[in-house]
Amino acid sequence: MKSFYQFLLKFRHPKPSDAISQFANDAYNDHSFPKSSTNYHEISSYLELNGHYLDSMSIFDEAWEKYELESFGQK
């Protein structure tokens, strides 16, 4: 199974047009991001302490929902 980070990278774009693309770009540049994690709580906790680049945690929640749908076929 792909990690959340690996999933998120597919949204990277040189000129991000939405919040998830911007999040993907910022996570890519965050060298401490938990790149191998598949755990919601681990990533959420990390972002709450270090995700200064996120305007809102709802952006992460939206990306996580997409990750779950793709990875598990459910919410």
Phi and psi restraints in degrees (range 20) as a CNS / XPLOR table:
assign (resid 1 and name C) (resid 2 and name N)
       (resid 2 and name CA) (resid 2 and name C) 1.0 -69.7 20.0 2
assign (resid 2 and name N) (resid 2 and name CA)
       (resid 2 and name C) (resid 3 and name N) 1.0 146.8 20.0 2
assign (resid 2 and name C) (resid 3 and name N)
       (resid 3 and name CA) (resid 3 and name C) 1.0 -73.9 20.0 2
assign (resid 3 and name N) (resid 3 and name CA)
       (resid 3 and name C) (resid 4 and name N) 1.0 164.3 20.0 2
assign (resid 3 and name C) (resid 4 and name N)
       (resid 4 and name CA) (resid 4 and name C) 1.0 -59.7 20.0 2
assign (resid 4 and name N) (resid 4 and name CA)
       (resid 4 and name C) (resid 5 and name N) 1.0 -41.5 20.0 2
assign (resid 4 and name C) (resid 5 and name N)
       (resid 5 and name CA) (resid 5 and name C) 1.0 -59.7 20.0 2
assign (resid 5 and name N) (resid 5 and name CA)
       (resid 5 and name C) (resid 6 and name N) 1.0 -46.0 20.0 2
assign (resid 5 and name C) (resid 6 and name N)
       (resid 6 and name CA) (resid 6 and name C) 1.0 -60.5 20.0 2
assign (resid 6 and name N) (resid 6 and name CA)
       (resid 6 and name C) (resid 7 and name N) 1.0 -41.1 20.0 2
assign (resid 6 and name C) (resid 7 and name N)
       (resid 7 and name CA) (resid 7 and name C) 1.0 -62.7 20.0 2
assign (resid 7 and name N) (resid 7 and name CA)
       (resid 7 and name C) (resid 8 and name N) 1.0 -46.3 20.0 2
assign (resid 7 and name C) (resid 8 and name N)
       (resid 8 and name CA) (resid 8 and name C) 1.0 -61.6 20.0 2
assign (resid 8 and name N) (resid 8 and name CA)
       (resid 8 and name C) (resid 9 and name N) 1.0 -33.9 20.0 2
assign (resid 8 and name C) (resid 9 and name N)
       (resid 9 and name CA) (resid 9 and name C) 1.0 -59.7 20.0 2
assign (resid 9 and name N) (resid 9 and name CA)
       (resid 9 and name C) (resid 10 and name N) 1.0 -24.8 20.0 2
assign (resid 9 and name C) (resid 10 and name N)
       (resid 10 and name CA) (resid 10 and name C) 1.0 -68.0 20.0 2
assign (resid 10 and name N) (resid 10 and name CA)
       (resid 10 and name C) (resid 11 and name N) 1.0 -13.3 20.0 2
assign (resid 10 and name C) (resid 11 and name N)
       (resid 11 and name CA) (resid 11 and name C) 1.0 -93.4 20.0 2
assign (resid 11 and name N) (resid 11 and name CA)
       (resid 11 and name C) (resid 12 and name N) 1.0 -2.8 20.0 2
assign (resid 11 and name C) (resid 12 and name N)
       (resid 12 and name CA) (resid 12 and name C) 1.0 -61.5 20.0 2
assign (resid 12 and name N) (resid 12 and name CA)
       (resid 12 and name C) (resid 13 and name N) 1.0 142.6 20.0 2
assign (resid 12 and name C) (resid 13 and name N)
       (resid 13 and name CA) (resid 13 and name C) 1.0 -154.5 20.0 2
assign (resid 13 and name N) (resid 13 and name CA)
       (resid 13 and name C) (resid 14 and name N) 1.0 139.0 20.0 2
assign (resid 13 and name C) (resid 14 and name N)
       (resid 14 and name CA) (resid 14 and name C) 1.0 -62.2 20.0 2
assign (resid 14 and name N) (resid 14 and name CA)
       (resid 14 and name C) (resid 15 and name N) 1.0 -28.3 20.0 2
assign (resid 14 and name C) (resid 15 and name N)
       (resid 15 and name CA) (resid 15 and name C) 1.0 -127.4 20.0 2
assign (resid 15 and name N) (resid 15 and name CA)
       (resid 15 and name C) (resid 16 and name N) 1.0 79.1 20.0 2
assign (resid 15 and name C) (resid 16 and name N)
       (resid 16 and name CA) (resid 16 and name C) 1.0 -59.5 20.0 2
assign (resid 16 and name N) (resid 16 and name CA)
       (resid 16 and name C) (resid 17 and name N) 1.0 134.2 20.0 2
assign (resid 16 and name C) (resid 17 and name N)
       (resid 17 and name CA) (resid 17 and name C) 1.0 -109.2 20.0 2
assign (resid 17 and name N) (resid 17 and name CA)
       (resid 17 and name C) (resid 18 and name N) 1.0 -0.4 20.0 2
assign (resid 17 and name C) (resid 18 and name N)
       (resid 18 and name CA) (resid 18 and name C) 1.0 -146.9 20.0 2
assign (resid 18 and name N) (resid 18 and name CA)
       (resid 18 and name C) (resid 19 and name N) 1.0 171.0 20.0 2
assign (resid 18 and name C) (resid 19 and name N)
       (resid 19 and name CA) (resid 19 and name C) 1.0 -66.0 20.0 2
assign (resid 19 and name N) (resid 19 and name CA)
       (resid 19 and name C) (resid 20 and name N) 1.0 -35.7 20.0 2
assign (resid 19 and name C) (resid 20 and name N)
       (resid 20 and name CA) (resid 20 and name C) 1.0 -69.4 20.0 2
assign (resid 20 and name N) (resid 20 and name CA)
       (resid 20 and name C) (resid 21 and name N) 1.0 -39.1 20.0 2
assign (resid 20 and name C) (resid 21 and name N)
       (resid 21 and name CA) (resid 21 and name C) 1.0 -63.5 20.0 2
assign (resid 21 and name N) (resid 21 and name CA)
       (resid 21 and name C) (resid 22 and name N) 1.0 -40.3 20.0 2
assign (resid 21 and name C) (resid 22 and name N)
       (resid 22 and name CA) (resid 22 and name C) 1.0 -65.2 20.0 2
assign (resid 22 and name N) (resid 22 and name CA)
       (resid 22 and name C) (resid 23 and name N) 1.0 -41.8 20.0 2
assign (resid 22 and name C) (resid 23 and name N)
       (resid 23 and name CA) (resid 23 and name C) 1.0 -59.1 20.0 2
assign (resid 23 and name N) (resid 23 and name CA)
       (resid 23 and name C) (resid 24 and name N) 1.0 -44.5 20.0 2
assign (resid 23 and name C) (resid 24 and name N)
       (resid 24 and name CA) (resid 24 and name C) 1.0 -61.3 20.0 2
assign (resid 24 and name N) (resid 24 and name CA)
       (resid 24 and name C) (resid 25 and name N) 1.0 -43.8 20.0 2
assign (resid 24 and name C) (resid 25 and name N)
       (resid 25 and name CA) (resid 25 and name C) 1.0 -62.1 20.0 2
assign (resid 25 and name N) (resid 25 and name CA)
       (resid 25 and name C) (resid 26 and name N) 1.0 -44.5 20.0 2
assign (resid 25 and name C) (resid 26 and name N)
       (resid 26 and name CA) (resid 26 and name C) 1.0 -67.5 20.0 2
assign (resid 26 and name N) (resid 26 and name CA)
       (resid 26 and name C) (resid 27 and name N) 1.0 -40.2 20.0 2
assign (resid 26 and name C) (resid 27 and name N)
       (resid 27 and name CA) (resid 27 and name C) 1.0 -63.5 20.0 2
assign (resid 27 and name N) (resid 27 and name CA)
       (resid 27 and name C) (resid 28 and name N) 1.0 -38.6 20.0 2
assign (resid 27 and name C) (resid 28 and name N)
       (resid 28 and name CA) (resid 28 and name C) 1.0 -59.8 20.0 2
assign (resid 28 and name N) (resid 28 and name CA)
       (resid 28 and name C) (resid 29 and name N) 1.0 -38.3 20.0 2
assign (resid 28 and name C) (resid 29 and name N)
       (resid 29 and name CA) (resid 29 and name C) 1.0 -82.8 20.0 2
assign (resid 29 and name N) (resid 29 and name CA)
       (resid 29 and name C) (resid 30 and name N) 1.0 -9.4 20.0 2
assign (resid 29 and name C) (resid 30 and name N)
       (resid 30 and name CA) (resid 30 and name C) 1.0 -89.0 20.0 2
assign (resid 30 and name N) (resid 30 and name CA)
       (resid 30 and name C) (resid 31 and name N) 1.0 98.5 20.0 2
assign (resid 30 and name C) (resid 31 and name N)
       (resid 31 and name CA) (resid 31 and name C) 1.0 -69.8 20.0 2
assign (resid 31 and name N) (resid 31 and name CA)
       (resid 31 and name C) (resid 32 and name N) 1.0 -10.9 20.0 2
assign (resid 31 and name C) (resid 32 and name N)
       (resid 32 and name CA) (resid 32 and name C) 1.0 -99.7 20.0 2
assign (resid 32 and name N) (resid 32 and name CA)
       (resid 32 and name C) (resid 33 and name N) 1.0 -1.7 20.0 2
assign (resid 32 and name C) (resid 33 and name N)
       (resid 33 and name CA) (resid 33 and name C) 1.0 -55.8 20.0 2
assign (resid 33 and name N) (resid 33 and name CA)
       (resid 33 and name C) (resid 34 and name N) 1.0 138.3 20.0 2
assign (resid 33 and name C) (resid 34 and name N)
       (resid 34 and name CA) (resid 34 and name C) 1.0 -70.7 20.0 2
assign (resid 34 and name N) (resid 34 and name CA)
       (resid 34 and name C) (resid 35 and name N) 1.0 83.6 20.0 2
assign (resid 34 and name C) (resid 35 and name N)
       (resid 35 and name CA) (resid 35 and name C) 1.0 -66.3 20.0 2
assign (resid 35 and name N) (resid 35 and name CA)
       (resid 35 and name C) (resid 36 and name N) 1.0 -25.2 20.0 2
assign (resid 35 and name C) (resid 36 and name N)
       (resid 36 and name CA) (resid 36 and name C) 1.0 -100.3 20.0 2
assign (resid 36 and name N) (resid 36 and name CA)
       (resid 36 and name C) (resid 37 and name N) 1.0 0.9 20.0 2
assign (resid 36 and name C) (resid 37 and name N)
       (resid 37 and name CA) (resid 37 and name C) 1.0 -77.5 20.0 2
assign (resid 37 and name N) (resid 37 and name CA)
       (resid 37 and name C) (resid 38 and name N) 1.0 143.6 20.0 2
assign (resid 37 and name C) (resid 38 and name N)
       (resid 38 and name CA) (resid 38 and name C) 1.0 -120.1 20.0 2
assign (resid 38 and name N) (resid 38 and name CA)
       (resid 38 and name C) (resid 39 and name N) 1.0 12.9 20.0 2
assign (resid 38 and name C) (resid 39 and name N)
       (resid 39 and name CA) (resid 39 and name C) 1.0 -103.2 20.0 2
assign (resid 39 and name N) (resid 39 and name CA)
       (resid 39 and name C) (resid 40 and name N) 1.0 119.3 20.0 2
assign (resid 39 and name C) (resid 40 and name N)
       (resid 40 and name CA) (resid 40 and name C) 1.0 -55.6 20.0 2
assign (resid 40 and name N) (resid 40 and name CA)
       (resid 40 and name C) (resid 41 and name N) 1.0 -48.3 20.0 2
assign (resid 40 and name C) (resid 41 and name N)
       (resid 41 and name CA) (resid 41 and name C) 1.0 -66.8 20.0 2
assign (resid 41 and name N) (resid 41 and name CA)
       (resid 41 and name C) (resid 42 and name N) 1.0 -37.1 20.0 2
assign (resid 41 and name C) (resid 42 and name N)
       (resid 42 and name CA) (resid 42 and name C) 1.0 -63.7 20.0 2
assign (resid 42 and name N) (resid 42 and name CA)
       (resid 42 and name C) (resid 43 and name N) 1.0 -46.8 20.0 2
assign (resid 42 and name C) (resid 43 and name N)
       (resid 43 and name CA) (resid 43 and name C) 1.0 -70.3 20.0 2
assign (resid 43 and name N) (resid 43 and name CA)
       (resid 43 and name C) (resid 44 and name N) 1.0 -42.1 20.0 2
assign (resid 43 and name C) (resid 44 and name N)
       (resid 44 and name CA) (resid 44 and name C) 1.0 -60.0 20.0 2
assign (resid 44 and name N) (resid 44 and name CA)
       (resid 44 and name C) (resid 45 and name N) 1.0 -45.8 20.0 2
assign (resid 44 and name C) (resid 45 and name N)
       (resid 45 and name CA) (resid 45 and name C) 1.0 -62.2 20.0 2
assign (resid 45 and name N) (resid 45 and name CA)
       (resid 45 and name C) (resid 46 and name N) 1.0 -42.6 20.0 2
assign (resid 45 and name C) (resid 46 and name N)
       (resid 46 and name CA) (resid 46 and name C) 1.0 -58.5 20.0 2
assign (resid 46 and name N) (resid 46 and name CA)
       (resid 46 and name C) (resid 47 and name N) 1.0 -47.7 20.0 2
assign (resid 46 and name C) (resid 47 and name N)
       (resid 47 and name CA) (resid 47 and name C) 1.0 -67.4 20.0 2
assign (resid 47 and name N) (resid 47 and name CA)
       (resid 47 and name C) (resid 48 and name N) 1.0 -34.7 20.0 2
assign (resid 47 and name C) (resid 48 and name N)
       (resid 48 and name CA) (resid 48 and name C) 1.0 -62.9 20.0 2
assign (resid 48 and name N) (resid 48 and name CA)
       (resid 48 and name C) (resid 49 and name N) 1.0 -33.7 20.0 2
assign (resid 48 and name C) (resid 49 and name N)
       (resid 49 and name CA) (resid 49 and name C) 1.0 -90.8 20.0 2
assign (resid 49 and name N) (resid 49 and name CA)
       (resid 49 and name C) (resid 50 and name N) 1.0 -29.3 20.0 2
assign (resid 49 and name C) (resid 50 and name N)
       (resid 50 and name CA) (resid 50 and name C) 1.0 -126.9 20.0 2
assign (resid 50 and name N) (resid 50 and name CA)
       (resid 50 and name C) (resid 51 and name N) 1.0 -4.9 20.0 2
assign (resid 50 and name C) (resid 51 and name N)
       (resid 51 and name CA) (resid 51 and name C) 1.0 -88.4 20.0 2
assign (resid 51 and name N) (resid 51 and name CA)
       (resid 51 and name C) (resid 52 and name N) 1.0 51.4 20.0 2
assign (resid 51 and name C) (resid 52 and name N)
       (resid 52 and name CA) (resid 52 and name C) 1.0 -58.2 20.0 2
assign (resid 52 and name N) (resid 52 and name CA)
       (resid 52 and name C) (resid 53 and name N) 1.0 -19.7 20.0 2
assign (resid 52 and name C) (resid 53 and name N)
       (resid 53 and name CA) (resid 53 and name C) 1.0 -80.6 20.0 2
assign (resid 53 and name N) (resid 53 and name CA)
       (resid 53 and name C) (resid 54 and name N) 1.0 -10.2 20.0 2
assign (resid 53 and name C) (resid 54 and name N)
       (resid 54 and name CA) (resid 54 and name C) 1.0 -88.9 20.0 2
assign (resid 54 and name N) (resid 54 and name CA)
       (resid 54 and name C) (resid 55 and name N) 1.0 127.8 20.0 2
assign (resid 54 and name C) (resid 55 and name N)
       (resid 55 and name CA) (resid 55 and name C) 1.0 -69.6 20.0 2
assign (resid 55 and name N) (resid 55 and name CA)
       (resid 55 and name C) (resid 56 and name N) 1.0 -31.2 20.0 2
assign (resid 55 and name C) (resid 56 and name N)
       (resid 56 and name CA) (resid 56 and name C) 1.0 -154.9 20.0 2
assign (resid 56 and name N) (resid 56 and name CA)
       (resid 56 and name C) (resid 57 and name N) 1.0 144.3 20.0 2
assign (resid 56 and name C) (resid 57 and name N)
       (resid 57 and name CA) (resid 57 and name C) 1.0 -68.0 20.0 2
assign (resid 57 and name N) (resid 57 and name CA)
       (resid 57 and name C) (resid 58 and name N) 1.0 -15.0 20.0 2
assign (resid 57 and name C) (resid 58 and name N)
       (resid 58 and name CA) (resid 58 and name C) 1.0 -64.0 20.0 2
assign (resid 58 and name N) (resid 58 and name CA)
       (resid 58 and name C) (resid 59 and name N) 1.0 -25.7 20.0 2
assign (resid 58 and name C) (resid 59 and name N)
       (resid 59 and name CA) (resid 59 and name C) 1.0 -65.2 20.0 2
assign (resid 59 and name N) (resid 59 and name CA)
       (resid 59 and name C) (resid 60 and name N) 1.0 -44.7 20.0 2
assign (resid 59 and name C) (resid 60 and name N)
       (resid 60 and name CA) (resid 60 and name C) 1.0 -62.4 20.0 2
assign (resid 60 and name N) (resid 60 and name CA)
       (resid 60 and name C) (resid 61 and name N) 1.0 -44.7 20.0 2
assign (resid 60 and name C) (resid 61 and name N)
       (resid 61 and name CA) (resid 61 and name C) 1.0 -59.6 20.0 2
assign (resid 61 and name N) (resid 61 and name CA)
       (resid 61 and name C) (resid 62 and name N) 1.0 -41.2 20.0 2
assign (resid 61 and name C) (resid 62 and name N)
       (resid 62 and name CA) (resid 62 and name C) 1.0 -64.5 20.0 2
assign (resid 62 and name N) (resid 62 and name CA)
       (resid 62 and name C) (resid 63 and name N) 1.0 -43.7 20.0 2
assign (resid 62 and name C) (resid 63 and name N)
       (resid 63 and name CA) (resid 63 and name C) 1.0 -65.0 20.0 2
assign (resid 63 and name N) (resid 63 and name CA)
       (resid 63 and name C) (resid 64 and name N) 1.0 -38.5 20.0 2
assign (resid 63 and name C) (resid 64 and name N)
       (resid 64 and name CA) (resid 64 and name C) 1.0 -64.5 20.0 2
assign (resid 64 and name N) (resid 64 and name CA)
       (resid 64 and name C) (resid 65 and name N) 1.0 -40.1 20.0 2
assign (resid 64 and name C) (resid 65 and name N)
       (resid 65 and name CA) (resid 65 and name C) 1.0 -59.8 20.0 2
assign (resid 65 and name N) (resid 65 and name CA)
       (resid 65 and name C) (resid 66 and name N) 1.0 -43.0 20.0 2
assign (resid 65 and name C) (resid 66 and name N)
       (resid 66 and name CA) (resid 66 and name C) 1.0 -62.9 20.0 2
assign (resid 66 and name N) (resid 66 and name CA)
       (resid 66 and name C) (resid 67 and name N) 1.0 -40.5 20.0 2
assign (resid 66 and name C) (resid 67 and name N)
       (resid 67 and name CA) (resid 67 and name C) 1.0 -61.3 20.0 2
assign (resid 67 and name N) (resid 67 and name CA)
       (resid 67 and name C) (resid 68 and name N) 1.0 -47.0 20.0 2
assign (resid 67 and name C) (resid 68 and name N)
       (resid 68 and name CA) (resid 68 and name C) 1.0 -62.3 20.0 2
assign (resid 68 and name N) (resid 68 and name CA)
       (resid 68 and name C) (resid 69 and name N) 1.0 -44.1 20.0 2
assign (resid 68 and name C) (resid 69 and name N)
       (resid 69 and name CA) (resid 69 and name C) 1.0 -60.5 20.0 2
assign (resid 69 and name N) (resid 69 and name CA)
       (resid 69 and name C) (resid 70 and name N) 1.0 -42.4 20.0 2
assign (resid 69 and name C) (resid 70 and name N)
       (resid 70 and name CA) (resid 70 and name C) 1.0 -72.9 20.0 2
assign (resid 70 and name N) (resid 70 and name CA)
       (resid 70 and name C) (resid 71 and name N) 1.0 -39.4 20.0 2
assign (resid 70 and name C) (resid 71 and name N)
       (resid 71 and name CA) (resid 71 and name C) 1.0 -81.1 20.0 2
assign (resid 71 and name N) (resid 71 and name CA)
       (resid 71 and name C) (resid 72 and name N) 1.0 -37.2 20.0 2
assign (resid 71 and name C) (resid 72 and name N)
       (resid 72 and name CA) (resid 72 and name C) 1.0 -120.4 20.0 2
assign (resid 72 and name N) (resid 72 and name CA)
       (resid 72 and name C) (resid 73 and name N) 1.0 -8.1 20.0 2
assign (resid 72 and name C) (resid 73 and name N)
       (resid 73 and name CA) (resid 73 and name C) 1.0 71.7 20.0 2
assign (resid 73 and name N) (resid 73 and name CA)
       (resid 73 and name C) (resid 74 and name N) 1.0 18.4 20.0 2
assign (resid 73 and name C) (resid 74 and name N)
       (resid 74 and name CA) (resid 74 and name C) 1.0 -153.4 20.0 2
assign (resid 74 and name N) (resid 74 and name CA)
       (resid 74 and name C) (resid 75 and name N) 1.0 173.4 20.0 2
